[in-house]
Amino acid sequence: MIINLNIKRIVFSSNDNNIISADPKTLVPIHVSAGAKYLKNINSEEEFKKIKNDKKSKSKSKSI
């Protein structure tokens, strides 16, 4: 996403408190960001609700 936004540099601190400035095109993330976790959870909740609603509608149609 950062590359798509044409961001030139990203600055962050490392685990040993060093400040790092890097070109996003050369940066390789080694963890899942908080934003990615949030989006995954939202998608999972939406899928869960869809499945739950589908089961409810199927059970209602069987009882009719």
C-alpha contacts under 8 A as a table, 3 or more apart, distances in Angstrom:
res1	aa1	res2	aa2	distance
1	M	4	N	5.08
1	M	5	L	6.41
2	I	5	L	5.16
2	I	6	N	6.58
2	I	7	I	5.93
2	I	24	P	6.83
3	I	6	N	5.13
3	I	7	I	6.14
3	I	24	P	6.40
3	I	25	K	6.47
4	N	7	I	7.84
7	I	10	I	7.49
7	I	24	P	7.25
8	K	23	D	6.07
8	K	24	P	6.96
9	R	21	S	6.46
9	R	22	A	5.51
9	R	23	D	4.79
9	R	24	P	6.24
10	I	21	S	5.64
10	I	22	A	5.46
10	I	23	D	6.37
10	I	24	P	6.35
11	V	19	I	6.97
11	V	20	I	5.54
11	V	21	S	4.35
11	V	22	A	6.52
12	F	19	I	5.73
12	F	20	I	5.41
12	F	21	S	6.67
13	S	16	D	7.86
13	S	17	N	5.49
13	S	18	N	5.42
13	S	19	I	4.40
13	S	20	I	5.86
14	S	17	N	5.18
14	S	18	N	5.35
14	S	19	I	6.40
14	S	20	I	6.93
15	N	18	N	7.43
22	A	26	T	7.35
22	A	27	L	6.72
23	D	26	T	5.62
23	D	27	L	6.44
24	P	27	L	4.96
29	P	32	V	7.70
32	V	36	A	6.31
32	V	37	K	6.73
33	S	36	A	5.21
33	S	37	K	6.34
34	A	37	K	5.09
34	A	38	Y	6.16
35	G	38	Y	5.05
35	G	39	L	6.24
36	A	39	L	5.17
36	A	40	K	6.11
37	K	40	K	5.08
37	K	41	N	6.15
38	Y	41	N	5.14
38	Y	42	I	6.24
39	L	42	I	5.09
39	L	43	N	6.18
40	K	43	N	5.14
40	K	44	S	6.06
41	N	44	S	4.96
41	N	45	E	6.06
42	I	45	E	5.13
42	I	46	E	6.18
43	N	46	E	5.10
43	N	47	E	6.13
44	S	47	E	5.10
44	S	48	F	6.05
45	E	48	F	4.99
45	E	49	K	6.12
46	E	49	K	5.11
46	E	50	K	6.18
47	E	50	K	5.03
47	E	51	I	6.21
48	F	51	I	5.20
48	F	52	K	6.07
49	K	52	K	5.02
49	K	53	N	6.01
50	K	53	N	5.16
50	K	54	D	6.06
51	I	54	D	5.05
51	I	55	K	6.20
52	K	55	K	5.21
52	K	56	K	6.29
53	N	56	K	5.03
53	N	57	S	6.16
54	D	57	S	5.19
54	D	58	K	6.14
55	K	58	K	5.12
55	K	59	S	6.14
56	K	59	S	5.21
56	K	60	K	6.19
57	S	60	K	5.13
57	S	61	S	6.24
58	K	61	S	5.17
58	K	62	K	6.27
59	S	62	K	5.10
59	S	63	S	6.36
60	K	63	S	5.27
60	K	64	I	6.47
61	S	64	I	5.33
